[in-house]
Amino acid sequence: MSGSGESVQRLGGDAAQVSNRLVTIPNALSLVRLLLIPLFAWLALGPEADGWAFAVLVISSATDWLDGQIARRYHLVSRVGQLLDPIADRMFVLSTIVVLAIREIVPWWLVVALVARDLFMLGVQLVMRRHRLPPLPVHYVGKAATVCLLVGLTAMILTTADNFVADVAQPFAWAFMIWGLAIYWWSAVLYAEQAHAIVHGRRLAVSA
């Protein structure tokens, strides 16, 4: 699985190719990822069909990889996709970890740590908007954090069984969860520094 989603294109040299198209294959894949959220929640919380829930997480992660590959290869990067892709990522990560916390597979402090980071980023984006500046582009560090979290969460659902697979999956899942959380907060610090530099630069330009 790769961490390169469609939204990363905002950092690259293809920014001029960003279109206003609404209906594209990458956008459809991001929408599928959003639609899989309630399915995963029902499978994990209702019948507790963890095998099927694991399959849904794998499919969701695959769509995250596919939308970026298709967007770049076929020049289908769109403004809608640049917004939809990170939203789908955040919604899926947050909903998955809440479901796992309800099942007591992961502790609630992980949920609090992830929500606190997203609230911090909301504050950063509000500062940008208050200064009438465009939203910050998705950074590769943030995308890498999302990949680690998706891998960790997907492996975590395998720890519910009482077999060899669960014994192997547990340290693997926790390693990716901790790495992902650390990188997630590191990316927030990078975003905050970037926002401060942009706002400070705007103030200097206005005063000059």
N, C-alpha and C positions, 0 to 999 in steps of 0.2 A: 504494500500500500504506500502510496506517495502522499506527501503533505501538500502538494501543489494544487490548490483549488483555483477556480476561475478568477476569484477576486485578486489573486496575486498579480494578475496582469496589470493592475494599476501601478505596480512598481517598475514594470519593464518598459521596453521600448515600443510596445504595441499599443500604447495608450491612444494613439491617433486612430486605431482601428476599432475603438469601442463604439458600438452602435446603440441605437435606441429601440432595437427590436425587442418585442415582448415574448413572442413564441419562438423559442430555440430549444434544441435538444438539451444543452447544459441547464437551462432554466427548468425544463421538465424534470430532469434528474434531481435538481435541488428541491423541487416541489414534491417529488416522490419521497425524498428523505424526510420532509416534514410530515407527509402522510403516514409514514412508517412509525412515527412516534406513538400515536394511540394504539397501534397494533402491538408494538413491543410492550407497552404498559399493560395491556390486557393479557397478553401471553404470560408476562412475568408475575402479575398480581392476581389474575383470575385463576386459571388452571395451573399456574406455576409450571408451564411447559417450557422449561429452561433450554431444552434443545432447540425448539423453534424460536425462542427469544434470542438465542445465540445466532441463529441463522439470519434473523432480521437485522441484528447488529452488523453482521458481516456484509449483508447486502447494502446497508446504509453506508458503511465505510467504503464499499466499492463504488457507490454513486459519487462519493466525495472525490475519489480519484478520477473517475470517468468524466465528470463534468469539466474538470480542468484540462484533461487530455484532449477532449473533443473541442473545447472552446479554443485552445491554442492551435491545434492542428488544422481546424477548418475555419478559423477566424470568425468564431461565433461569440466573442466576448461582448457582452452587453451591459449597459448601466444597471438594468434590472438584476442581472446575474451578479454583478458586483455587490449588490445589497443583499440579494436572496441567499447567496452561498454562505457568507459568514453568519447570517441569521439562522439558517438551517443548522449550521455547525453548533452554534451556541445552544439552540433549542434542544437539539438531540443530546448533546453532552449533559445539559442541565436536567432534562427529563429523565435520562437514563440513570444518572447518579441519585436522583431523588427516589426513583423506583427501587434501586439497589439499597438505599438507606431504609426505605420502608420495609424491605425484606430483611433488614439487619445484616446485609452482606457487607456493607461498608458503614463506617461511623458517620454521624451527622455533621461532625466538624469538617469533613471533606465538602459537604454541601455548602456549609457556611463560608468556607474558604473560596469556593468557586463563585458563589453569589456575591461575596464582598469584592472580588476582583472585577466582576462585571459592573457592579455599582460604581466602583472607582473609575472604570473606563467610561461609564455614562457621564460622570462628572467631567472627565476630560473632554468628551465630545460636546457637552453643553458649553464649556468654556470656548471651544472652537466656534460653536454656533453663535454665541454671544458677541464674538468679534467678527461675525459674518465671514468666517473662513470655511472652506470645504472640509468635509470629514477626512480624518487621517486615513491614508491608504493602508491596506492590510500588510503587515510586516511578516517576513518569512519566519521570524521567531514565534510570532503568535500562531501561525499556521502549523509550525512544528509542534507547539504545545498541544494544539487540537489533535494532531495525529497521535501523540503519546497518550492523551486522555482517551481517545477512541479505542486504541489498542488495549489500554489497561482496562477500560470498562467492558470491552468485548470479552477479554480473558477472564474478568472477574465473575461473569455469569457462569463460567465453567467450574468455579470453586464450590458450587452448591452441592455437587455430587460427592459421593463417598467412594472414590476410586483413585486409581493412579493418576488419571488425567487431572483431577482436582488438586492433587498434591503437587503436580508439576506446574499447574496454572497459577497457583496462589502466589508464589514468590515472583513469577513473571508479571502477573497482573499488578501487584503492589509496586514493583519497580517502575513500571510505566506510569502508574498513577502518581507516584511521588515525583518522578521526573517531570511529568506533564504539568503538575500543579506548580512546581518550582519555575519551570519555563514560562508558564502562563502568567505568573506574577512578574517575572523578569520582563516579559514583553510589555506588561502594563507600565513598568518603570520607563522602558524605552519610548513608549507612546507618549507618556507624560513629558519626558525630556524633549521629544520632538515637538509636541504642542507648545511647550514653553518657548522653544527657540523660534517657532513660527510667529507666535503672538508677540514676543519681544522684538523680532525683526519688523513686524508690522508697525509696532509703536515707534520704533526708530525712524521708519520710513515716513510715518505721519508727522512726527516732530520735525523731521528735516524739511 
